Amino acid sequence: MLAFRVESAIIRANAYIYFPMNLAIIGTGYVGLTTGTCFAEVGHNVICVDNNQKKVEALRQGKMPIYEPDLEDMIVSNVSAGRLAFTTDLNEAVAKSDIIFIAVPTPPHEDGSVDLSFIEAVSHEIADAMRPEYGYRIVVDKSTVPVSTGRKVYEVINRYAGADVDVDVVSNPEFLREGSAVQDLMNPDRVVIGTNSQRAMDMMKRVYQPFNAPIVEVDLASAELIKHAANSFLALKISYINAVSQVCEKSGADVELVAMGIGMDKRISRNFLNAGLGYGGSCFPKDVKGFINISHQLGAPLHLLEEVERINARQLDHFMDRLREKLWVLRNKRIAVWGIAFKQNTDDVRESVAVKLIRRLCEEGAIVSAYDPKAMETGAKALEGCEVNYCDDMYECTRDAEVLVVATEWKQFANANLQRVRELMKLPIIFDGRNVMHGDNATHAGFEYHSIGRKSLYPKEQA
């Protein structure tokens, strides 16, 4: 069994001694690229595989397909050090690697079920590439998949590779937050490893040894459920505080103070109790829908998560109602939107609430200008067909606007020069959809300030 490459240099980290391992990552999307790079950063030898030749060539030259803080520098340094390589040759990667991670897309179907065609296709390719003389191999599901997927991957590999191939399948779900993915990978809260093989478990623990993180050792099915259950619970917290925010608006309470009081309970914590326009991105919407679908298939429907989805959808409806209440008719109103990405520190606009907001404003005839520090290009593609004025400067975006909407929680929006914004805008109205600004600062600059779950504030002369 070629578990370790003894000829490689011994790496010391966190008072441990470990041997670098040879790893393959199939798929260079957000998860695969970040995971492979961080594995290389701690000393492993990593081959990242993608079937897109142009993308592979660009990565070899240090050109990034995504924006993620610190990732570009880390890729360049590890390619230079010889620990990180990119290829289109899956056969080569399987031959040279002890552990093969599958990190390909798992997009949702209309009904919320997961499209596993990419997983199945890659499993088949891995099986075709395997040879008995390679020795023991581990295939790892890194993609977010429904329970029982690992068992099906194992069946596909055994069906097409033959009985002489020695292989185990592991579930090792990722828990990355876009915008802080490198930090999350290098300093994980925990690492979940699901397998029914002790040999596979021992090797996987060696992979993660340099991270010095708690290892959650579980069976294959439990690991697959942990990811869906964790993300769905976080989405539940967001929808819960958003529902509370509407109660706060009706009662005159402040959702920030309510969240602080709730979050100080150690059983609950303050994390993910931030009221706003709702959750988006590539994980929460898909994983909530996926878990709902799984629960129905198993005959144990999670109706609670169905309400989580409804609350999330209603939050944007409620925000649009408040805009109409203030402006009466949105047609021909000039509205500046700060933020297109689904969250700060990323260019990802998948399921972005900001994109949905801009699209709805356009559909109602508003004249929309938009700015985002990183998501201008991806946002323009997502909003194809909408007449939007994309601005290169956040302040220029507000020129002659009747309302400024903050739709993404970038720090530079929170720290904006509001006096300068006031001089550029036609009317002094801010709708802070992410509660990133200090209301007192806005009113001091002469703005009428509206947020989520907090009292609307007005300049002293209007109060």
N, C-alpha and C positions, 0 to 999 in steps of 0.2 A: 504494500500500500504506500503510495507516494504522497503521504500526508504533508510532509515538510521538505523543503529544499535545503538540505544541510549545508550545501556549498554557499548559500547566501549568507551575508553578514548577519550576525546576531544583533538584534536591536534591543536597547534597554529603554524602558519607559515606565514611570510610576512604580519604580522598585521591582518591576517584573523583567524576566528575560523571556523573549519569545523569538521564534523563527518566522521571518517573512514568508507568506504563502502566495501561491500563484492563483489569481482570481480572474474570472471573466465576467463582464457585465454585458448582458444582451439588451440593447436599447440605450440610447444616449439622450433620452428626454430629461425632464427635470429631475426625476428620482435617480435614474441610472447614471447621469453625468455627475451629479453631486455625490452620490454614494461612491462611485468608482474613484473620484478624485480624493475624497477623504480617506478611503482605504489606502490609496497610494501615499497620502500625506503621512500616515503612521508607519509606513515602511513596506507594505505589501506590494507585490508586482501585479499590476492590473492591466488587462486588455479590455477596452470598451469596444463593443461591436455594434455597428449600425448598417442597415442596408442602403442608406443614402450616401452615395459616394461624395457628393458635393459637401455634405455636412461633415463627413469624416475628414476631408481635405482641409476644410475651414478650421476644424478643431486642431488638427496637426499644426496649423499656422497660428494657433492661439486666438482665433476668431470665435466669439461666443454666440451661440444661438439664443441664449436667454440672458436676462440680467439677474444676478444674484450677488449680493455683497461678498467680497473676498474670493469668489470662486475663480475668476479669471486669473488672478495672480497665482493661485494655488495650482491651476492646470498648467500654466507656463512653467512653473518651477519643477513640477513633478515630471513633465514631459522631458525637460532638460536633464533631470537627474536619471532618466531612464526607467522610472518606476511606473509610468503611465503611457499607454500607447492606444492608438485608435485604428480600427481596421473594419473592412467589410467582410472579412474572411472568418465566418463562424467555425468552419472546420479547424482552422489553425487555433482559434481560441479554445475550443474544446480539447484539442490535443495537448495544449500547453498548460491547462488550468486544472487544479484540483477541485475547485468549487465554481459552479456556473450559476450566476444570479440572473433571473429573468426579471427585467424591468421594462416591459413593453406596455403600451396603452391598454386600458380596460374601460372603454367608453360605455356609457349607459344606453340602453334601448329606450324607446318611448315609454314603456311600462315600468321603467326603473330597474329592470334586470340588466345584468352586466354582459356586454359583448366579450366573450372569451375566445374569439376567433384568433386574435394575435397570440394569446397564450398557447392555444392548441397548435398553431402553425410553428411557433418557435420550439415547442416541445418535440414536435415531429422532426424538425431540423436538427435539434440536439441529438435525438436518437439516431438519425442517419449518420451523424458525425462521430458517434462513439465507436470505439474498438475495444475488444477484450484486453488487448495488450497495453492499453492505457492505464489499467488498474482501476482502483476505486474512484468514483466520482460522486459528488453531491450536486444536485440541482435545487436551487433555492427560488421560491416564489417571493420576489420583493414587491411585485405589483399588488395593489389592493384587489383581492379576489373573494368571491363568495365561499362559504364553508363547503368543503368537499372538493375544491379545485385541486388541491395538492394530490389527492388520491387519483384524480383523473389524469394529472400530469404524469404520475408514476405509471399508470396503466398505458398511456400513449408511448412513453419511453420504452417500457418493456415489450410492448407490442411490436414496435418498429426496430428496436435495437437488438432484440434477441435475448435469450436466456443467459448467455455467457457474459453479458455486461453486468458489472457490479456497481449498482447505483442506489442512492437513497434520495428522497425528496424531502425538503424542509420548507416550512413557512417562516419567513423572517420579515414581518410587516414593518414599513417605515412610518415614522411619526414626525415628518418634517413640516415646519412652518415656512412657507415661502417668505423670503425676506430675512430669515434667520436660519436657513437650512444648514449652512456650514457649521454654525454654532451648535445647532441641535444635533448634528451628526458627531461632532468632535466631543461634545459634552452631553450625552444623552441621559434623560431621566432613568431610562431602563432600556434593555435590549430584550425583545421577545423572540425566543427561538422555539419553534414547534416541530417536533419530530417524534416518531415512534422508534427511532434507532439511537442507541447510546453512542455508537461509533460516530454517527453524524453529529450528535450533540457535542461530543468532545472536540471534534474538529471545528465546529462553528464557534465554540467558546474560545478556541485559539485565535480565530479571526478577530474577535472582539476584545481579546485580552489587553491590547495596548490602549483601549479606550477607558479601561478601569471603571466600567459602569455595572450596575446591578443586572444580572442575567435572570430573566424569567423563563424557566424551563417548563414547557408545557407540551401537550400532544399536538398533533397537526391541526385538528379541527378547532381546538381552543385558540390557537394562535391566529387562525383565520378570522374567528369571531371577535377577538380582542380589538382589531383595528376598526371594524365597522361599529362595534359597541362604543369604543372610545370617542370616535369622531361624532357619532350620533348624540352622545351625552354632552359633548361640548356644544353642539348645535342646539341642544335642548336648553342649555344655560343661556345662550344668546337669545333664543326666542323667548325664554322666560323673562329676562330683564327687559326685553322690548315690549312684551305684554304689560309688564309693570310700569314701563315708561308712559304708556297711555293712561293708566290709572293716575300716575303722578301729574300729568298734564291736566286732567279733569279735577284733581283735588288740590292743586297748588303746591304739591310736594316737589322735591328735587330728587330726580332719579340717581344723581351722583351720590348724594348723601345716603339714600336708601341702599344703593349698591355697596357703599363703604360699610354701613352697618351690617349688612348681610355677609359681606366678604370677610369680616373680621372673625366670623365663626370658623374655626379651624376645620370643621367638617365640610365646609362649603368652599372657602377661599374666594379672593377677589377676582381671580383670573376668569376671563370670558364673561364677566358681568358688566360689559360696556354696551350701553344702549346706542342704537344707531339706525342706519337704513336697512340692516339685516345682513345675514352672512351670504357669502358667495364663494367664488374660487373653484378650483378643480376637485376639491376633496369633499367638503361638507355637503353640498347639494347632491353630489353623486352617491356618497356613502350613506346618507340618510335614505335616499330613494332605494338604494341597493339593499339596505338592511330591512326596510319595509317589505320589499319584494321577497327577500329570503324568509322573513317571518311568516308571510302568507303561504309561501311554498311549503313550509314546515308545519303549517296548521296552527301557528301560534302568533296571530297578527298583532303587531305593535301599533295599536291605534294611537298611542301617545305620540309617536313620531309623526303620524299623519297630521296631528294638530300642530306639531312643531313646524312642519312645512307650511301649513295654512297661516300661522302667525307670521312667519318670515315673509310670505307673499303680501299679507295685509299691511306690513310695515311700510312698504313702498307706496301702496295705495293711500295710506293715511298721510304720508308725506306729500303726495301729489294733491290731496284734498286741502292741506294747509297752504300750499302754494296758491291754489285757486282761490281760497278764502281771502288771501292777501291781495292777489292781483286781479281777481274776478275772472277775467278771460286771459288765457295764456297765449292766444294767437297774437303774433307780431310783438310780443314782449321780448325784450333783450335780456337773456339770462346767461350769465357766466358760470361755468362749472369748473371747479378745481378738483381734479382727480378723475381718472378713467380706469386705472388698475383696480382690481378687487380689494387690494390692501396696499399699504406702504411697502417700500423697498423691493418692489417687483414690477416687471412689465407684463405680468399675466393678467389677461382680461377675461378669462374663462368664467362664465356665470357671474361676471362683475355686476353688482347692483348699480354702480355708476353708469355702466353701459346701458343697462335697462332704463335708468332714469333719463339719460340723454335721448334715448330712442323715443321714450314716451313724450318728452318735451317736444321733440321734432314732430311727432305724430299729431300733437295738438297745435302745431303751427308756430311754436316759439322760435325766436332767432337765437341760436345757441352758439356760444364760443366756449372752447374747452382747452384745458391745459393739464398736462401731467408730466412730472420730471422724467419718467422712463417709458411710459406706455403710449406715446403718441402714435407710433407706427402700428403697434398691435391694436390699439384702439380704433384707428382709422379703418383697419381691415374688418374689425368686428362691427363697426357702424356703417359699413358700406351701404349706400342708398339713402343715408341721412345727410341732410345739408348741415354740416357743422363747420364752423370756422376754427381750425386748429391753430393755436397760438404758440409761439416759441418762448414767450415770456409770461409768467403768471400775472404780472401787473397789467400788461397790455391786454390780456384776456378780459379784464374787467372794464375796459374803456366803454363808456356810454351804457353800461349794463344797468338794468332796473333791479336786478336781484343777483347776488352772488351765492351760489350753492357750493358748499364744501362736501364732496362726495367720497373722498379717500383721505385717510388720516396721515398724510405726509407731514413730517415735522415742520417743513418750511411753510406750510399753510398755517400751522399753529403760531409760528413766529413771524407772520407777515407784518409788514409796515402798514397798518390799517389807515393811518392818516393819508398815506400815498394812495391807497385804494379808494378812500373816500373822495379824493380829488378827481379821480378818474371816472367814477361811477355817476350815472344820471340820477339814480335814487339810492338812498343810504339804507339798503335792506340786505341782511345776511341771513341765510338759512344754513345753519351748521349741522349737516346730516351725520357728523361723526363726533360731535361734542369735543372738538380739539381746541377750540378757542376759549379764551377767558371772556365771558360776557361783559364784565366791567370794562375791559380794555376796548371792546367794540363800542359800547355806549359812550365811553370817554372820547372816542374818535368820531362820534356823531352818528353811529349806526343804530338802527333798529335790529335787534338780535334775537333770532329764533333758533332753538336747538331741539334736541330730542329728550323729552321727559323732564325738562326744566322750564321755569317761568320765562316767558318772553320778556326781554329787557328793552327799554327805550331810553334815548338821551334825556337828560334832566328836563329840558325844555318841553319834551313831549309826555313825560311821566305824569 
